[in-house]
Amino acid sequence: MENLLDEIFNFQDLSGTFSTTDVVLGLTLTFVLVSFVGWIYQKTHKGTSYTQSYVQTLVLMALVVDIIMLVVGSNIARAFSLVGALSIIRFRNAMKETRDVGFIFFAMAIGMATGTKFYFLAIVATIVICMIIYIMYRFDWYSRPMTSQILKIQVNNEVDFQKLFDDVFVKYTETSDLISVDSVRSGMLTELVYSVKLKKSSDNHKFLGAIKTLNGNLKVTLITGYNATDL
């Protein structure tokens, strides 16, 4: 009976690389650290793409990486076999924010550190990196002032739009550039997309009203902060 309990609760006999204490300590520490990372992500996230499932995936992924590192240990053959097994996984969901990719690598690094028993490194790295993330968020590092806006105008197909809005742009904007011309509503209308920089004295309602007067009161959309918000 005693031998049976030893086999159940002492993994070191089976793998020679980790014990029950390593498993419990690694998984517990990983969960605590990545939960803190998830909280930092939640508090510092901007835009509208935040999802609860993404943060939960970070926690789950770090725990799985911790287990993988325990399984691999220092066995090279086992490491190559795991690489081959994991290579069949394909991720088809594109990241809406490049920042999210950084958090994925962050969670993986924590799992790798705890799985290889670098507990002090995992704790210190998590605290320092989270502090840096929060400082960048708090003081809005590397941000640029919003200078340009996106203007979408729908017009009838028979309208000559090349110089139709020139007078309005001269009156209300500092710069205006035509970005694209698209066919919308099954080809019934043409949508013009401009990048515009409004004058400081310009009134958005008067500007849009002047545009609607010229396009036959069709849809006009002015998007502000498009480079900081997920569309």
VENURVEN-V481129 format. One record per pair of residues at least 12 apart in sequence whose ideal C-beta (glycine too) atoms are under 7 Angstrom apart, sorted by the first residue. I is the first residue (numbers start at 1). GAP is how many residues later the second one is. If there is no record, write none. Layout:
BEGIN
[[I GAP] [I GAP]]
END
This chain:
BEGIN
[[11 12] [15 58] [17 56] [17 57] [18 52] [18 55] [22 48] [22 95] [23 47] [26 40] [26 44] [26 88] [26 89] [27 36] [27 39] [29 85] [29 90] [29 93] [30 32] [30 33] [30 36] [30 80] [30 81] [30 84] [31 28] [31 32] [33 77] [33 89] [33 90] [33 93] [34 24] [34 25] [34 28] [34 73] [34 76] [35 24] [36 90] [36 94] [37 21] [37 66] [37 69] [37 70] [37 89] [37 93] [38 17] [38 20] [38 21] [40 90] [40 93] [40 94] [41 14] [41 62] [42 13] [44 89] [44 90] [44 93] [46 182] [47 50] [47 182] [47 183] [48 181] [48 182] [49 47] [49 48] [49 181] [54 46] [58 45] [58 46] [58 49] [61 46] [61 47] [62 45] [62 46] [62 48] [62 49] [63 48] [65 43] [65 46] [65 47] [65 50] [66 45] [66 48] [66 49] [68 14] [68 47] [69 42] [69 43] [69 46] [69 47] [70 45] [96 134] [106 23] [110 12] [110 16] [113 12] [146 78] [146 79] [147 50] [148 47] [148 48] [148 49] [149 47] [149 49] [149 73] [149 74] [149 75] [150 43] [150 45] [150 73] [150 76] [151 43] [151 45] [151 71] [152 39] [152 41] [152 69] [153 39] [153 58] [153 62] [153 67] [154 30] [154 35] [154 37] [154 61] [154 64] [154 65] [155 34] [155 35] [155 37] [155 60] [155 63] [156 33] [156 60] [157 32] [157 33] [161 31] [164 50] [165 46] [165 49] [168 42] [168 43] [168 46] [172 26] [172 27] [172 30] [172 35] [173 23] [173 24] [173 25] [173 26] [174 23] [174 25] [175 21] [175 22] [176 18] [176 20] [177 17] [177 18] [178 14] [178 16] [179 14] [179 15] [179 16] [180 13] [189 29] [204 18] [208 12] [208 14]]
END
